[in-house]
Amino acid sequence: MIPALVTDLDYSDLEISKGSSAMYAFEQLFHETYKNRIRETKRYLLEYCRRDTLTMVRIFEVLESV
């Protein structure tokens, strides 16, 4: 769906590139004890959420223009 509406955005360059992976990574934070892994996972989740939010804004803009 996203490539059809917003052709210049995708998630392929991100470490976490799917919603299900993001949910799993978030859940694993509650069990993780290594600070570096926690920090890394948080960074990956923020990158995913940033892209997801931008994508939703862009989809809204496309739909609003129709």
N, C-alpha and C positions, 0 to 999 in steps of 0.2 A: 504494500500500500504506500509506504513512504516514497520509494523511488518514483512512483507514478505521479505523485503530487509535488514532491520536493526533490528534484533530480540531483541537486548538488550536495545533499547531505546523506550520509549513511553512518553506520557504526563500525564498519570493518577495521578501522584503524585503532579502535579502543581495545584495551585489555578485557574489559567487560563489555560485551556487545549485544546482549539479549536481556530482556526483562527478567526472565527466569534465572539467569546467571546472577543478576543484580540482587534478586531476592535471596538466593542461596548465599552469596557473599555477605550480605547484611546479616543473615542469621548466624553465619560462622563467626562473625565478630564477637558474639556473646560468649563463644567458647575458646577463642584465640587468647593465648597468653604471651606471645612474642610481640613486643612493642613495634618492631620493624614491620612485621606482617600486618599488624593492625593499621599502622600509618599508611602502608602501601595500599591496603584494601580500601581504606577511606578515600585515598586519592583516586583510585580507580572508580569507586562509586560516585564521587563528585564529578569526575569527567563524564561518566555515563549519564548522570542526572542533568548535567549542563547541556549535553547534546540532546537528550530527550526533551528537555524544556524548549530549547531552540527549535527543534523539529516540530513540536506541537504549536509553537507560535507561528512558524512558517506555514504549517498546514492550515491554521486558522486564517492567515492572511490570504492564502490561495482560495479557500472556501468563501471568504468574505468578498473577494473580488468577482466571484461568479454570479 
